[in-house]
């Protein structure tokens, strides 16, 4: 038995068939880590590589379906791989490879508005004309840097946050997933550029993008970087009407 691929296949099978993994060694629903620990009791050298473990954890988060092709999490993983490959080659991803955050595809293949996911949401509007540019449903979270290597990463997963070790400053940017109103600009095939308000009567410069990544004012690298400048937008919290009329 190999140390990486064979244990990966066994763990995937046991995740999909948890009754087969019934053992006093597992007191809770199995996870990739708990099953690896169980496997090491009989094969101490079992060691799935980090990429395989990441895929096992993804499979576990998906609920271990019999087919993964149409699952949103798997589609997102494929998208991140395509972006990572393009960045490694020093070129932007093709427009057909970009997953726009406000066009989320469900497992049934339907396109849904991600702004409808949360009961209360935050909208980002152009400060000049009030056009909505995005919501927190498409927000790429990051936190001020504390310590790590101060370098520009070029081989990272999509929207990865990497610490730089500089003194933290307040964040001056709002990082987002690509959004459909950016399609025309992102289809130009440039590694970086400016983002203008989609309102044709406004065209205010509201942000920028850099597929190879960009450092926020707080010291964090975000890869890829698609951002709005806080000084160019307003954040508006909206609360949905409740079904009981209150």
N, C-alpha and C positions, 0 to 999 in steps of 0.2 A: 504494500500500500504506500502510495506517495505521501509526502508531508503536506501538500498544499491542495491540489485539485481534488484528490479523492476525499479528504475530510470536508471540503467545501460541498461536494455533491451529497455526502451523507448528512451534513447539517441541513442542507436545503430540503432533503427528503423528510427529515424528522420535524422540521418546521411545518411542512405541509401536512404531515401525518402525526400530530402530537400524541395520539394514543399509542403509537409505536414507541414513543420516547418515555412511557410511564416508568418511573423509577423513583426509589426513595431518595436518589441523589438530586431530583428536581422537585422542589416543593411548590413552585409557582409555574405559570405558563412558560414554556421554554423560550429562550432567546438565543441568538447565535452564540453569545458569550457563554451562557450556561451549558449549551450543548457541546461547545468546544471543550469546556472543563470536564464534562462527562466523558467525552471521547478520549481525552488525555489520560483518563484512568486506565485505559487499556492500550492506548498508543500515545505514549508520552511525547513523541516527536511530532505529533500533528500540529501543523502551523500554516493555516491558510494565509496567503499573502495579504497585505493591507487592502489591495484592490478587491480581492474576493470577499474579505470581511465587510467592506463597505457595501458591496452588492448584496450580501446576505442580510445586512441590516436594512437595506432598502426593500428587499423582498419581504422581510418581516413587517416593516411599516405598511406595506401594501396589503397586508392581510394574507399573504401566501396564496394568491390566486392560481388557478390551473393554467391561465394564460395571462401574459403581462402586456402584450403589445398595445392595447388601448387604454391602459391604466395611466391616469394623469401623472403620477409620480415617476413611472417608467419613461413616459414621454419627456418629462422634465429632465430626467437623467440623460437621455439620449441627446437632448438639446445642449446640455452642459458639456457633454463630451465633444460635440461638434464645435462649440465655441472654443473649448480648450485646444482642440486640434488646430483650428484656424489661428488662434493667438500664438501657438507654438511655431507656426509657419510665418508669423509676422504679417498676417493679413486679416482683414475683417471677415466675419462669417458671411456667406451668401444670404441675400434677403429671404430666400426660401428656407433657410436654416434658423432664422430668428424666431423665437417664441415671444409673441407680444402678450404682456401680462394682462391686458384687458380683453383678451380673446381666449380665455381659458377653455380648453377642450375637456369635456367630461368623458367618462368611460363609455358613454353611449354615443360619443362623437358629436355632441351638441355644443354649440358655442354659447357661453354664458358670460354675463357681466360680473366680473369679480368684485365690483363695488357693492354688490348685493349680499356679500358673504357675512358681513358683520352687522350687528344691531345698531351700533353707533360707529360712525366712520369719520375719518378726517380727510377733507378734500384740499387739494393744492390748486390755487387759482392765480392766474396772471394778475399781478398787482395793478397793471395799467388798464386792462379791459375786462377783468373778472372771468375770463374764459377758464373753465376747469381743465387742468392739465393732468390730474391723476388723483388717486386716493391712497390711503395707507394699506389697502389690499395688495398693492403692487410695490410696497416699500421694501427696500433692501436694508435690513437693520445692520448697524455697526455701532461700536462703542469706542471711546477715546483710547488711544494706544497707551501701553504701559512699558513693555520691553520686548524687543526682538531685533532681528537684523534689519538695519535701515537700507533696504535695497528695493529696487523696482522688480517685482515678480513678473515673469512672462509665461510661466507654465502652471496655471492655477485653474481650479474649477470655476464655473460661472458664478459671478457675484461673490467671490471669496474675499473675506476680510483678513488682512495680514498686518500685524503690528509692526511699527517702525522704531520704537524706542525713543522717540522725541517727546519733549514735554507736551502734554495734552493742552489743546486750546479748544474753545467752543466750536462746535460743528457749524460751518457756514454753508453746508450743502445738504440736499435731500437726495439720496440715491434711490433710484427706481429701476424696476424691470423695464425693458423696452415697451413702449406703448404705441398703439396703432397710429396716433397722430405724428409719430416720428418716422413713419415708414418711408416717406419721400426722401428724407435726409439720410436715413440709414441705408437706403438702396443705392447711394452714390458710390459705395465701395471704398470709402475712406476709413482709415484707422481711427481718426479723431475729427471732431468738428464742433460747430455751434448748434444749439437747438433754439429755434425761434418759436414764439407763440403761434399756434395754428390759425388764429384769427387773422384772415387776410388783411383786415383793416388796422391791425396792431403790429404784428411781426416783431414784437419786442424780443430781444435776446434774453431768454429765460434760463439757459443752462448750456451744458456741453456734454460731450461723450468722448470716451477713449477706450477702445476695445482692449488695449494692452494694460489698462488700469490707470488709476489716478489717486493721488494722496489727498485725503480730506484735510481741512485745516486742523482737525483734531489729532492728526498724525497717522491715521489709518490708511493703508492702501486697500482699495476696493477694486476687484477685477472681475468682469469688465466694469468700467465706471460710466454710468448714465445718470446724470444728476441735474437737479434744478438748484439754482442759487437762491438761498433763503431771502436775500435782499431783493429778489425780483418777483417773489410770490407771497401770497397770504395763505395761512393755514386756517381752514374753517372746519369746525366740528359740526357734523350734522347728526341728528337723532331721528331715527325712523318712527313713524306713527305706529302705535301699538294696536293690535287687533281689537282690543276692548274699547278703543276710542279715547283712551287716556294719553 
